[in-house]
Amino acid sequence: MADPPGSLEDDTVVDVADSLPTDSLPTDSLPADGTAASADAAAAPDEEFPAMAESRQAAHNESPARCRCTPRCTSADCDRLLCLPVDPKQQHRWRWALAAILLLFVAGVTTLVVLLFTLKPAHSSSSPSLSAAEPAPVLAPPAPLQPKDPIISANHSSANDSSAQSPPPQNSSLPPVLNAPAPAPAPASSSPPEAQDDPIPPPEVWALTRASQARYEGREWEWWQFNWTALQEQKQSERYHTCDTQEYDYLYIRPNFTMVTWKGWGTSLAWWAARAGALPSSCMEALVELVFDGDRGLGLSMARYAIPGGFNASLSPAIARSQRPLQAFKEGPLAPYNWSADAGQRRVMLAAKQLGVRHFEAISYSPPWWMTVSGDTAGNTNGEPNLLAEQRGAFVQYLVDVVRQYATDPAWNVTFAHINPFNEALEGWWRSGRDREGCSVSVSDVDVVVALLDEALQASGVATRIAVADSWVAYTQRSMLSEYEAFRPETWAKVDHICVHGYQSKHFPESWQIGLQYSGMREAAAALGKEVWQSEWGPIDVFGTDMQLAMYMARTVTEHINILGVAAWYYWMAVEGPNRVWGLIRWKGECKDGEGADGMDLMISKQYHVMKHFTRAVPPGARIVKMSQKCEHGVVAAYSPEHRRVAMVVTNQSFKDFLLTLRLLDFIPVDPAVPVLVHVHRTSVKEDYELIDQMNIAVPGNGTTNATDITINSVPISLTTVTLYGVVLSNVTYY
């Protein structure tokens, strides 16, 4: 690499001490142009020194910047001495010394920065119960509940002292903490509480799991960068990610405003279901129960079936060797349909149906191999479109035949609510040689296929609608919508809703960026009169502990609901391998027949328990309700008319407690004579969706003494769900 201007080789400056004897001077010299003397000149005899001195003097006069006198030299000696060339070894010595100094400086600054951002004392809580004169207590890891430390408390007001009634009796079977009276509030203060630094996070939060550590080999920079990003986001947590300020701590339902009617929570069946469906019944049923059962499992209510494109082993060797091959229902263009194909995935889907799942979607990741340009269902060379134009009609017929077979076969009896003919079709990364199905297409392909598919579905008599477009992240989805302006208006009329993959949150970590991108997507879809569904998400390129991944997921789900305004949410694959940070359940592939889940060596991740907060709080048919809090990352609220309940999922990503006060004037009891039951569930480093508190309260209208609000304590790095049973909303209009 060339030296920059001003380097030693560009502008040499030499200092010579006055103690240097003149008779020790070397006899080499510089020519008049200032370059180093040749070997012959370096060997010149001493008697030629005066002539060389004159040459050096001339060089100095022409280029004085190359010579500089020391303070104790005479001008003549300086001119003579300092125009001598520099010893190359001395040059390199200075370079190495300078490099060592720079390295020491950088190392010192890096160490100081790491210490400043990791060793931090405690921040004060901004809870209104703290006065300005009192410093906030330093928070320790969550301790077992004590009678003096309730998770929720109810504040009561009476119409008059003479007619005041006692609150309804508490359940005597509950722990003493649940019957404890609400703590007395501290004196009100007009000034904010005294601020302190955040406490040091517990080691469980930041320690790497063994699986994550293995993925960081040779990628230390990425890990450091991730931690730096996490710390920067933590510094902004009060502003962006929590409701931990006095501006946000009082929650109420915004009048006459609901967002969407919730359709459900789901997962893709590709590619894990094909493998799970080949297990003995006890193991397969155990997995399906953990994912779809509403009482004993996660309670997902939707499943996404992958219509197999199949593969030609000679053209798709990577797919043939992988654990993701799906057998197509036709082996070639002239082959008959083989409806016994894809038995594993179908077996899992039918088992989910037996557990109560009623909403099924279908998606195609690639057309069958003979309908593609490359013959490889993994994609075309360089990510080019891979659907042959002359095969568009045949591809549509294949999809409709599969959908109709599932709907009409009495042994299956599955009607897909929607079908999406493409997945991430405009991203351009589906290339031949990969180990999974994928297909790039053009916008004109999508336009033509959607029109043909709608016509064929109507002719088949199957009540299946069409969805597009399953783009990778919301900002590409928005740009994709602009490309879809080439659609004919009648084509958009055939589309039921727009699918988007939710991987964007990792790439836009700050709140205002997420708000800009997500709100733009929501508005673009609303202009078309379409709902937005989040159809695929996983923690792509995110590393850390199990709890870190779970909190990242909680934040993402909250953003998708509150900002993007989605009406349904799908996790990519509920079951993954053991060395992945993806997957709600991680499975090594083992199965001891007859032992169920106990014989499978399963690891239930923290993401699983976080997901349970949302599936329990927001069932299908619930209305997403907009709360007063301004930090959309903090609270998801939903009202379920069917169950007569309101639930709020509170995410606390900070390292300190914060209190949320919920106004009860927004709720009307279903039966004024029956107290309202409140449940509190929590997931933290040490808890997995545990019921940690409950109480009976009287809401306004139940008597002269009523609870006016309840206060909820959200502990550091946790999810807390508060559910009120037996209420309806008093001031919400449903759209």
C-alpha positions in Angstrom: 0.0 0.0 0.0 1.4 3.5 -0.9 2.4 5.8 1.9 0.1 8.7 2.6 1.3 12.3 2.1 3.4 13.5 4.9 4.8 10.0 5.7 8.4 9.3 6.4 9.1 8.4 2.8 7.4 11.5 1.5 8.9 14.1 3.7 11.9 12.9 5.8 12.9 15.0 8.8 16.1 14.1 10.7 17.3 15.5 14.0 21.0 15.2 14.8 22.4 15.7 18.2 25.2 18.2 18.7 27.4 15.5 20.2 27.7 13.6 16.9 31.3 13.8 15.8 31.8 15.1 12.3 34.4 12.5 11.5 31.8 9.8 12.0 29.6 11.0 9.2 28.7 8.6 6.4 30.0 9.4 3.0 26.7 8.7 1.1 24.9 11.7 -0.3 21.7 12.9 -2.0 21.7 14.0 -5.6 20.3 17.4 -6.5 16.8 16.0 -7.1 16.6 15.0 -3.4 16.6 11.2 -4.0 18.9 8.7 -2.4 22.4 8.5 -3.8 23.5 5.5 -5.9 25.8 2.8 -4.7 28.7 4.4 -6.6 28.1 7.8 -4.9 27.9 6.1 -1.5 31.4 4.8 -2.1 32.9 8.1 -3.0 36.3 8.9 -1.3 36.6 11.5 1.5 38.3 14.0 -0.8 35.1 14.4 -2.8 33.2 15.6 0.3 33.3 19.4 -0.5 31.7 18.8 -3.8 29.0 16.6 -2.3 28.4 19.3 0.4 27.8 21.8 -2.3 25.4 19.4 -3.9 23.6 19.0 -0.6 23.5 22.7 -0.1 21.9 23.2 -3.5 19.3 20.5 -2.7 18.6 22.2 0.6 18.1 25.5 -1.1 15.7 24.0 -3.6 13.8 21.9 -1.1 14.3 23.4 2.4 11.4 21.4 3.8 13.6 18.3 3.7 16.2 19.7 6.2 15.7 21.1 9.6 18.4 22.4 11.9 18.7 21.3 15.5 18.8 24.0 18.1 22.6 23.7 18.8 23.9 23.3 15.2 25.5 26.0 13.1 23.8 26.8 9.9 26.7 25.3 7.8 26.8 22.1 9.8 23.1 21.8 9.8 22.9 22.1 6.0 25.7 19.7 5.7 24.5 17.1 8.2 20.7 17.1 7.9 20.6 16.6 4.2 22.1 13.2 4.6 19.8 10.3 3.8 18.1 8.5 6.7 19.2 5.0 7.7 16.4 2.6 6.5 16.6 0.6 9.7 16.1 3.8 11.7 13.0 4.6 9.6 11.4 1.2 10.3 12.3 1.5 14.0 10.3 4.7 14.2 7.4 3.1 12.3 7.2 0.1 14.7 7.4 2.4 17.7 4.6 4.6 16.4 2.5 1.5 15.6 3.0 0.2 19.1 1.9 3.5 20.6 -1.2 3.6 18.5 -2.1 0.0 19.4 -1.7 0.7 23.1 -3.9 3.8 22.8 -6.7 1.9 21.0 -6.6 -0.9 23.5 -6.8 1.5 26.4 -9.7 3.4 24.9 -11.6 0.1 24.1 -11.1 -1.2 27.6 -12.3 2.0 29.1 -15.4 2.0 26.9 -16.3 -1.6 27.8 -15.9 -0.8 31.5 -18.1 2.3 31.3 -20.9 0.4 29.5 -20.8 -2.8 31.5 -20.1 -1.7 35.1 -23.1 0.5 35.8 -24.8 1.2 39.1 -28.5 1.3 39.6 -31.0 3.6 37.9 -33.8 5.1 40.0 -37.3 4.0 39.1 -39.5 6.7 37.7 -42.5 5.3 39.6 -44.7 8.0 41.1 -44.4 6.3 44.4 -40.8 7.6 44.7 -40.3 11.1 45.9 -37.6 13.4 44.6 -35.7 13.5 47.9 -35.4 9.7 48.2 -33.0 7.8 46.0 -34.3 4.7 44.3 -33.3 1.4 45.8 -30.8 -0.7 44.0 -32.6 -3.6 42.5 -31.5 -7.2 43.2 -32.6 -10.2 41.2 -36.3 -11.1 41.8 -36.8 -12.6 45.2 -39.7 -14.9 46.3 -42.9 -13.1 46.9 -43.4 -11.9 50.4 -46.6 -10.6 52.0 -45.3 -7.1 52.0 -44.5 -7.2 48.2 -47.6 -7.6 46.1 -47.3 -7.8 42.3 -50.7 -6.0 41.9 -52.6 -3.7 44.2 -56.0 -2.1 44.0 -56.6 1.5 45.0 -60.1 2.1 46.4 -62.3 5.2 46.8 -65.5 5.5 48.7 -68.5 7.7 48.1 -68.9 8.5 51.8 -67.4 7.0 55.0 -70.8 5.9 56.4 -71.8 3.8 53.5 -68.3 2.4 52.6 -68.1 -1.3 52.2 -65.1 -3.6 52.4 -63.6 -5.0 49.3 -64.8 -8.5 48.3 -63.1 -11.3 50.2 -60.0 -12.8 48.7 -59.5 -16.5 47.9 -58.3 -18.0 51.2 -56.4 -20.8 49.3 -54.0 -18.3 47.8 -50.6 -17.5 49.3 -50.6 -14.7 51.9 -49.1 -12.2 49.4 -52.2 -12.2 47.3 -54.4 -11.1 50.2 -52.0 -8.3 51.2 -53.4 -4.8 51.2 -52.0 -2.3 48.7 -49.0 -0.4 49.9 -49.5 3.2 50.9 -48.3 5.6 48.3 -45.4 7.9 49.0 -46.1 11.6 49.4 -46.7 13.3 46.0 -43.8 15.3 44.6 -43.8 17.8 41.8 -40.2 17.0 40.8 -39.0 13.8 39.2 -37.2 11.2 41.2 -33.5 11.4 41.6 -31.8 9.6 38.7 -29.1 7.0 39.1 -27.4 4.6 36.7 -28.9 1.2 35.8 -27.9 -1.8 38.0 -25.5 -4.3 36.5 -27.5 -6.9 34.7 -27.6 -10.4 36.2 -25.1 -12.8 34.7 -27.9 -15.0 33.5 -29.0 -12.3 31.1 -25.7 -11.7 29.2 -23.9 -15.1 29.5 -23.7 -17.0 26.2 -25.4 -20.4 25.9 -23.2 -23.2 24.7 -25.0 -23.4 21.4 -24.6 -19.7 20.8 -21.0 -19.8 21.8 -20.3 -22.4 19.1 -21.8 -20.1 16.5 -19.4 -17.3 17.5 -16.2 -19.2 16.6 -14.3 -16.8 14.4 -17.0 -14.2 14.7 -15.9 -12.3 17.8 -16.4 -9.0 16.1 -20.1 -9.7 15.5 -20.6 -10.7 19.1 -19.0 -7.5 20.4 -21.0 -5.5 17.9 -24.2 -7.2 19.0 -23.5 -6.4 22.7 -22.6 -2.8 21.8 -25.9 -2.5 19.9 -27.8 -4.0 22.8 -26.1 -1.6 25.3 -27.0 1.3 23.1 -30.6 0.2 22.8 -30.6 -0.3 26.6 -29.5 3.3 27.1 -32.6 4.3 25.0 -34.9 1.9 26.8 -36.8 4.6 28.8 -37.5 6.5 25.6 -38.1 3.7 23.1 -38.7 0.3 24.6 -40.6 0.5 27.9 -43.2 2.6 29.7 -40.8 3.6 32.4 -41.4 7.3 32.7 -44.0 9.3 34.5 -45.4 10.3 31.1 -46.3 6.6 30.3 -47.2 5.1 33.7 -50.9 5.6 33.6 -52.8 3.4 31.2 -56.3 3.7 29.9 -58.2 2.5 26.9 -58.3 5.1 24.2 -62.0 6.0 23.5 -63.6 4.7 20.3 -60.5 3.1 19.0 -59.7 -0.5 18.2 -57.1 -1.6 15.7 -57.9 -5.0 14.2 -59.9 -8.2 14.9 -57.3 -10.8 15.6 -57.2 -13.8 13.3 -54.7 -16.0 15.1 -51.2 -17.3 15.9 -49.5 -19.9 13.7 -46.4 -21.6 12.4 -45.2 -23.0 9.2 -45.1 -26.8 8.7 -42.1 -26.6 6.4 -39.8 -28.3 6.9 -40.1 -29.8 10.4 -43.5 -31.4 10.0 -42.4 -33.9 7.3 -39.7 -35.2 9.6 -41.9 -35.2 12.7 -44.7 -37.0 10.8 -42.4 -39.9 10.2 -42.0 -40.6 14.0 -43.8 -43.2 16.0 -47.2 -41.9 17.1 -46.3 -41.2 20.7 -43.4 -38.9 19.7 -45.3 -37.2 16.9 -48.4 -36.5 19.0 -46.2 -35.2 21.8 -44.6 -32.6 19.5 -48.0 -31.6 18.0 -49.5 -31.2 21.4 -46.7 -28.9 22.6 -47.3 -26.7 19.6 -51.0 -26.7 19.0 -52.8 -27.8 22.2 -54.6 -24.9 23.9 -54.5 -26.3 27.4 -51.3 -28.4 27.7 -49.3 -26.6 25.0 -48.7 -23.4 23.2 -52.1 -23.2 21.6 -51.2 -22.0 18.1 -54.5 -21.8 16.2 -53.2 -21.7 12.6 -50.8 -23.8 10.4 -49.2 -23.1 7.1 -49.0 -26.1 4.8 -46.2 -26.2 2.1 -47.5 -27.6 -1.2 -44.4 -29.6 -2.3 -42.7 -28.8 -5.5 -40.6 -32.0 -5.2 -37.2 -32.4 -6.8 -35.3 -34.3 -9.5 -32.4 -35.9 -7.6 -30.0 -35.5 -10.5 -30.8 -31.8 -10.9 -31.3 -30.9 -7.2 -28.7 -33.0 -5.3 -28.5 -30.6 -2.4 -32.2 -30.9 -1.7 -32.0 -34.7 -2.1 -29.3 -34.8 0.6 -30.9 -32.4 3.0 -33.4 -32.9 5.7 -35.9 -30.7 3.8 -37.0 -32.8 0.8 -40.8 -32.8 0.1 -42.2 -35.4 -2.3 -44.4 -33.8 -5.0 -47.8 -35.2 -5.8 -46.5 -35.7 -9.4 -43.1 -37.0 -10.4 -43.2 -35.6 -13.9 -45.3 -33.8 -16.5 -47.0 -37.0 -17.7 -47.1 -38.8 -14.4 -50.4 -39.4 -12.6 -51.1 -37.8 -9.2 -49.8 -39.8 -6.2 -51.9 -38.6 -3.2 -50.0 -40.8 -0.8 -47.0 -38.4 -1.2 -46.0 -36.0 1.5 -47.5 -38.2 4.2 -45.4 -36.8 7.0 -46.4 -33.2 6.7 -50.0 -34.2 6.2 -50.0 -36.4 9.3 -48.9 -33.5 11.5 -51.5 -31.2 9.9 -54.3 -33.7 10.6 -53.1 -34.2 14.2 -53.2 -30.4 14.7 -56.8 -30.5 13.3 -57.7 -33.1 15.9 -56.5 -30.7 18.6 -58.8 -28.0 17.4 -56.9 -26.1 14.8 -59.4 -24.9 12.2 -57.4 -22.3 10.2 -55.0 -23.7 7.6 -53.1 -21.8 4.9 -51.3 -23.2 1.9 -48.1 -21.8 0.3 -45.9 -22.9 -2.6 -42.2 -22.4 -2.3 -41.4 -23.6 -5.9 -43.3 -25.0 -8.8 -42.6 -28.7 -9.6 -39.1 -29.2 -11.2 -40.3 -29.6 -14.8 -42.0 -26.3 -14.7 -38.8 -24.4 -13.9 -36.1 -22.9 -16.1 -33.2 -24.7 -14.3 -35.0 -27.9 -13.4 -33.8 -27.3 -9.8 -36.6 -26.4 -7.4 -34.0 -24.5 -5.3 -33.9 -21.7 -7.9 -32.3 -20.5 -11.1 -28.8 -19.5 -11.8 -27.9 -16.1 -10.1 -31.4 -15.8 -8.7 -33.2 -15.2 -12.0 -36.9 -15.9 -12.4 -37.3 -19.7 -12.5 -41.0 -20.2 -13.6 -41.3 -21.0 -17.3 -43.8 -18.6 -18.8 -45.4 -21.4 -20.8 -45.9 -23.3 -17.5 -47.9 -20.7 -15.6 -51.2 -22.3 -16.4 -49.9 -25.8 -15.5 -48.5 -24.5 -12.3 -51.9 -22.9 -11.3 -53.7 -26.2 -12.1 -51.3 -28.1 -9.9 -52.0 -25.8 -7.0 -55.7 -26.0 -7.4 -55.7 -29.8 -7.8 -53.9 -30.1 -4.5 -56.2 -27.7 -2.7 -59.3 -29.4 -4.0 -58.0 -32.9 -3.1 -57.5 -31.8 0.6 -61.0 -30.2 0.7 -62.8 -33.1 -0.9 -61.0 -36.2 0.4 -63.2 -37.4 3.3 -60.1 -38.7 5.1 -58.5 -35.3 5.1 -61.3 -32.7 4.9 -59.1 -29.7 5.1 -60.2 -26.5 3.4 -57.3 -24.0 3.1 -58.5 -20.6 4.0 -55.9 -18.9 1.8 -53.2 -19.9 -0.7 -50.1 -18.0 -1.6 -48.5 -19.1 -4.9 -45.0 -17.6 -4.1 -42.7 -17.0 -1.2 -40.1 -14.1 -1.2 -40.5 -14.1 -4.9 -38.7 -10.8 -5.7 -35.8 -11.1 -3.3 -33.5 -12.7 -5.9 -31.6 -15.1 -3.6 -33.2 -18.4 -4.7 -30.3 -20.0 -6.6 -29.7 -23.4 -8.1 -27.7 -25.7 -5.8 -29.3 -24.6 -2.5 -30.8 -27.2 -0.1 -34.4 -26.0 0.0 -37.2 -25.1 -2.3 -37.4 -21.5 -3.5 -38.3 -19.6 -6.7 -37.8 -16.1 -7.9 -40.4 -14.7 -10.3 -41.2 -11.4 -11.9 -44.0 -9.0 -11.0 -45.7 -9.9 -14.3 -45.6 -13.6 -13.2 -47.4 -12.7 -10.0 -50.0 -10.7 -11.8 -50.8 -13.4 -14.3 -50.7 -16.3 -11.8 -53.0 -14.5 -9.3 -55.6 -13.9 -12.0 -55.4 -17.5 -13.3 -55.4 -18.9 -9.8 -58.5 -17.0 -8.8 -60.4 -18.1 -11.9 -59.4 -21.8 -11.3 -60.3 -21.7 -7.7 -63.8 -20.4 -8.5 -64.2 -23.1 -11.1 -63.2 -25.8 -8.6 -65.8 -24.7 -6.1 -63.2 -24.6 -3.3 -63.7 -21.6 -0.8 -60.0 -20.7 -0.8 -58.8 -17.0 -1.2 -55.5 -15.7 -2.4 -52.8 -13.9 -0.4 -49.7 -12.1 -1.6 -46.7 -11.5 -1.4 -44.6 -12.9 1.5 -41.7 -10.5 1.1 -38.7 -10.8 3.4 -39.1 -7.6 5.4 -41.6 -4.8 5.6 -39.5 -2.2 3.8 -39.0 -4.4 0.8 -42.7 -5.3 1.0 -43.6 -1.6 0.7 -41.3 -1.2 -2.3 -42.8 -4.4 -3.7 -46.3 -2.8 -3.4 -45.0 0.1 -5.5 -43.9 -2.4 -8.1 -47.2 -4.1 -7.9 -48.8 -0.9 -9.1 -48.3 -2.6 -12.4 -51.1 -5.0 -11.3 -54.4 -4.5 -13.0 -57.1 -3.2 -10.7 -59.0 -6.4 -11.1 -56.0 -8.4 -9.9 -55.9 -6.6 -6.6 -59.6 -7.3 -6.2 -58.8 -11.0 -6.2 -56.3 -10.7 -3.2 -57.7 -11.1 0.3 -54.7 -9.8 2.3 -51.0 -9.0 2.1 -48.4 -11.2 3.8 -45.2 -9.8 5.0 -42.2 -11.4 6.8 -41.2 -9.6 9.9 -37.4 -9.8 9.9 -37.1 -6.0 9.7 -36.8 -5.3 13.5 -33.2 -6.5 13.6 -32.2 -4.1 10.8 -34.1 -1.1 12.2 -33.4 -1.2 15.9 -34.5 2.3 16.8 -38.1 3.1 17.4 -38.5 6.0 15.0 -37.0 3.9 12.1 -39.4 1.0 12.8 -42.3 3.4 13.1 -41.4 5.0 9.7 -41.1 1.6 7.9 -44.0 -0.2 9.5 -46.4 2.7 9.4 -45.6 3.2 5.7 -46.4 -0.5 5.0 -49.6 -0.3 7.0 -50.7 2.9 5.2 -49.9 1.4 1.8 -51.9 -1.7 2.5 -54.8 0.3 3.9 -54.9 2.4 0.7 -55.5 -0.9 -1.1 -58.1 -2.0 1.4 -56.1 -5.0 2.6 -55.1 -6.4 5.9 -51.5 -7.1 6.8 -50.5 -10.5 8.1 -47.0 -11.3 9.5 -46.5 -14.7 7.9 -42.9 -15.6 8.8 -40.5 -14.5 11.6 -37.4 -15.9 13.3 -34.4 -14.4 15.1 -32.3 -14.1 12.0 -28.6 -13.2 12.7 -29.4 -12.5 16.4 -27.3 -14.2 19.0 -27.2 -14.3 22.8 -28.8 -16.1 25.7 -32.2 -17.8 25.5 -33.7 -14.9 27.5 -32.2 -12.3 25.2 -33.7 -14.0 22.2 -37.1 -14.2 24.0 -37.1 -10.5 24.9 -36.1 -9.6 21.3 -39.1 -11.7 20.1 -41.4 -10.0 22.6 -40.4 -6.6 21.4 -40.8 -7.6 17.8 -44.3 -9.1 18.3 -45.4 -5.9 20.1 -44.1 -3.7 17.3 -45.8 -5.8 14.6 -49.1 -5.5 16.4 -49.0 -1.9 17.6 -47.1 -0.2 14.7 -47.4 -2.5 11.6 -51.0 -3.3 12.6 -50.9 -7.0 11.7 -54.0 -9.1 12.1 -52.2 -12.5 12.4 -48.7 -13.6 13.3 -46.7 -16.7 12.3 -43.5 -18.0 13.7 -41.3 -19.6 11.0 -40.7 -23.1 12.3 -41.9 -24.0 15.8 -39.6 -27.0 16.0 -35.9 -26.7 15.1 -32.6 -28.6 15.6 -30.7 -28.4 18.9 -27.9 -26.1 17.7 -30.2 -23.3 16.4 -31.2 -20.2 18.2 -34.4 -20.5 16.1 -37.3 -22.7 17.1 -39.7 -22.5 20.0 -38.9 -26.2 20.6 -35.4 -27.6 19.9 -35.2 -31.3 19.2 -32.2 -33.5 18.5 -34.2 -35.9 16.4 -34.4 -38.6 19.0 -37.5 -40.6 19.9 -38.1 -43.4 22.3 -41.4 -44.9 21.3 -44.0 -45.0 24.0 -42.4 -42.3 26.2 -43.8 -39.3 24.5 -42.0 -36.0 25.1 -39.9 -37.6 27.8 -38.3 -39.8 25.3 -37.4 -37.0 22.8 -34.8 -34.9 24.7 -36.6 -31.7 23.9 -35.5 -28.2 25.0 -38.3 -25.7 25.5 -36.9 -22.3 24.8 -37.8 -19.0 26.5 -39.3 -17.9 23.2 -41.9 -20.7 23.7 -43.0 -19.2 27.0 -43.0 -15.6 25.6 -45.2 -16.8 22.7 -47.6 -18.3 25.3 -48.1 -14.8 26.8 -49.5 -13.6 23.5 -51.4 -16.7 22.5 -53.2 -16.7 25.8 -53.8 -13.0 26.0 -54.9 -12.5 22.4 -57.1 -15.4 21.2 -58.7 -15.5 17.7 -61.6 -13.0 17.6 -60.1 -10.6 20.1 -59.9 -6.9 19.3 -56.5 -5.3 19.6 -57.1 -2.1 21.7 -55.0 1.0 21.6 -53.8 2.0 25.0 -52.9 5.5 26.2 -49.2 4.7 26.5 -47.0 6.2 23.7 -44.3 3.6 23.7 -45.6 1.0 21.3 -42.9 -1.4 22.3 -44.3 -1.6 25.8 -47.9 -3.0 26.0 -50.2 -5.1 23.8 -53.8 -4.9 24.9 -56.7 -7.0 23.7 -60.4 -7.4 24.5 -62.1 -10.8 23.9 -65.9 -10.4 23.5 -66.3 -14.2 23.5 -64.4 -14.7 26.8 -65.5 -11.3 28.4 -62.0 -10.5 29.4 -59.3 -7.9 28.8 -55.6 -8.8 28.8 -52.4 -6.7 28.6 -48.9 -8.0 27.8 -46.3 -5.7 29.3 -42.7 -6.0 28.1 -39.9 -4.6 30.3 -36.5 -4.7 28.5 -34.8 -2.5 31.1 -32.8 -3.6 34.1 -35.1 -2.0 36.7 -38.7 -2.3 37.9 -41.4 0.0 36.7 -45.0 0.4 37.8 -48.0 0.7 35.5 -51.3 1.9 36.8 -54.4 0.7 34.9 -57.6 2.8 35.0 -60.6 0.6 35.8 -63.2 3.2 34.7 -62.9 1.7 31.2 -64.4 -1.6 32.3 -67.9 -2.7 33.1 -68.5 -5.9 35.1 -70.5 -8.5 33.3 -72.2 -9.2 36.7 -72.1 -6.3 39.1 -72.6 -8.7 42.0 -69.5 -10.7 41.2 -66.0 -9.3 41.8 -63.7 -9.1 38.8 -60.9 -11.7 38.9 -57.4 -10.5 38.0 -54.6 -12.9 37.1 -50.9 -12.0 36.6 -48.5 -14.3 34.7 -44.8 -13.6 34.2 -41.8 -14.9 32.2 -38.4 -13.8 33.4 -34.9 -15.3 33.7 -36.2 -17.6 36.5 -39.9 -17.9 35.5 -41.7 -19.5 32.6 -45.2 -18.2 32.2 -46.0 -18.7 35.8 -49.1 -17.5 37.7 -47.5 -15.2 40.2 -50.4 -13.2 41.6 -54.2 -13.0 41.5 -56.9 -11.0 43.3 -60.6 -10.2 43.3 -61.5 -6.6 42.9 -64.6 -4.5 42.7 -64.7 -2.2 39.7 -66.9 0.9 39.5 -70.6 0.0 39.7 -70.1 -2.8 42.2 -70.9 -0.8 45.3 -70.0 2.4 47.1 -66.4 1.3 47.6 -64.8 0.5 44.3 -61.3 0.0 43.0 -60.5 3.0 40.8 -57.3 1.5 39.4 -54.8 -1.3 39.8 -51.0 -0.9 39.9 -48.8 -3.5 38.2 -45.2 -4.1 39.1 -43.1 -5.2 36.0 -39.7 -6.6 37.1 -36.5 -6.2 35.0 -36.1 -8.3 31.8 -39.5 -9.8 31.9 -42.9 -10.2 30.3 -46.0 -9.7 32.5 -49.6 -10.5 31.4 -52.5 -9.0 33.4 -55.9 -10.5 32.6 -59.2 -9.2 33.9 -62.0 -11.7 33.7 -65.7 -10.9 33.6 -65.6 -7.4 32.1 -66.6 -5.6 28.9 -65.3 -2.3 27.6 -67.3 0.8 28.3 -66.0 3.2 25.7 -64.7 1.4 22.6 -66.3 1.3 19.2 -65.4 -1.7 17.0 -64.5 -1.1 13.4 
